[in-house]
């Protein structure tokens, strides 16, 4: 490596590829912030891929906006996050009684989370995203054209 040419890596003459990846995570159902990020991406050089690292839905004003907006580009790869897993597994929803109240068996402080997850789950289900979300991988890995490995899990 010559040190003067930033396009060379430690392997000698092998050139770095100019692959551009946008990484997004923890949208939490906030479409305003996601729209701002996506608008900023439009002002930048085009990206080759978008990696969306989970927790797209949550108790924001639009629990399903993350998938609606990010499912449009064909180059978007999704990973299911912990909040997404809570929604798709039904674990927290199962802690809600038929009357919509949290089970008295829950530890203190969990009641609001249970209600929130139940509401988000109903919105995501109604929008048709729950099954799609349940099928998302929990890990993502890729080998870039220049041989560098990227991994998220």
N, C-alpha and C positions, 0 to 999 in steps of 0.2 A: 504494500500500500504506500502510495507516495505521500499521503497526508495533505497534498495541495489540491487534490481533486475529490470534492465531497461525494461524487457519484460512484466512487470505488469503495468497496467494503474490505473487511479483513481477508477476504479470499483472493485478493489480487485484482485481476482484471474484470471480475464479474461485476456488472453494473446493477445498481439498484433499479428496480422497476418503479415507475411513477404512479403506482396504484394509490388511489385516494379513497379512504374509507371514513365515513362519518359515523361516530359512535354516539348513540342515544341511550339514555336509561332513566328510569324512575320518573316517567311522565306523570304518573299518579292521577290520570284523568283530567289533567289541566290542559285543555285545548289552546288557551291563550298563549301559554308559554311554548307549547309545541309549535303552534303557528309561527311564533317569532323565530324559533330555531330553524324551521323549514324555510321561512322567508330569507333568513340570513344565508342559508345554504345556497339559495338561488342566486345570491350576489357573489358567491365565491366561485372559484374554478369548479367545474362539474366533478362530482364524486363518482367513483366507479361502483361503490357499494355502500349500503347503509346497514349497520348492525344495530338492532334494537334490543337492548339487554333488559328485558322483563320489567315487571311492575308498571305496565302501561295503563292499566285500569286501577282505579281506586276511588276514593270518595270525593274526587274533584267534581266540578259541575257537569262534566261529560265523561262518564266512565268508559265509554266505548270510542271516544274520539281518536285515541292513539292508533288503534287498529284500522279505523276507517281512513285516516290520513296516510298512514305508513304502508298500507297494503297496496296502494296504487303503484309505486315504483316496483318494477320486476326485480330490481337488484337489492331488495331489502330482505335481510335475514333476521329472524326473530328467535329469541330465547325466552323461555318461560321463567319468570322470577318467582320469588317466595309469595308475594301477594297474589300473583296470578295462580299459583298452586293452591293457595287458600280458597280462591274463588272456584276453581275447577274441581277440587276434591270434595267440596261440600262439608269439610270438617267443621268449620265455624258455623255454617248455615244449619248444620245438624244440632247445634247448641241452642237454636232458637225454637221456642215452643210454637204450637199451632197458632196461638193468639198474637204472635209476632214479638213477644217479650223474650228476653234472654232467660235461659234456664237458671234457677237459683243455685245450681251446682257450680256455676262459673266462679272463678276467682274474682275478687273485687277489681274493678277497673276494666274488665273485659266486656261488659255489657254493651258499651258504645261501639267497640270494634266489631262485635257480633252483628249488631244492627247495621252497621256500615257495610260489612261484607255481604249481608243478606240483601241489602238494597242494591249494591253494585252488581251482585250476581243476577238479580232480577232484570236489571237494565241490560247487562251484557247478554243474557239469555234471550231477552226480547228482541235485541238487535241481531241475533243470530250468530254471535261470536263465541259463545261458550265452548261448543264442540271443537271449533277451530283452535281456540286457545288451549284446550286440553291436549291437543295433538302436538303442540310445540315442543321442540327439544329443550332440555335443561342445560345443554352444553353446546358450544359452537367452536369449531376448529377449522383452520384453513392454512394452507401453505401458499405463501405469496410466490409470484413468478420468479423472484430472485432467491427463493429457498427459505426465507424466514418463516417460522411457524408462529401463528397467532392462535391463542386458545382462551376460551372463556368458559368457566364452569364453577 
